[in-house]
């Protein structure tokens, strides 16, 4: 019996498989987490840039005398979000353009742009949805 235990202690066959079984799942979860954070950051940056483009579009239209409605700005935003460089999925995108309840600047029309986006989850294959990101910014249209 003593010889069997000594032989069992010195045998290293299968050690790598057992070590991977212990560390592998944690490593895979960390890699999926890093991928999910990367997708979230890319989506958040796209939302911020998109809202800046919407503000720029609104201001240019307003100053050239084309007073576009909030629904027209919303339609332009949704169409612009689908193209490069944003490539946001329109089924996951929510856009709200509204007049600010309090106009803070005299001689300017203030709009509020709210963009929400449910990011793609790396675990959607097991019915786990990604989180929803929200971004809001004011736009001042000078008269």
Order of alpha helices (4+ residues) and beta strands (2+ residues): alpha-alpha-alpha-beta-beta-beta
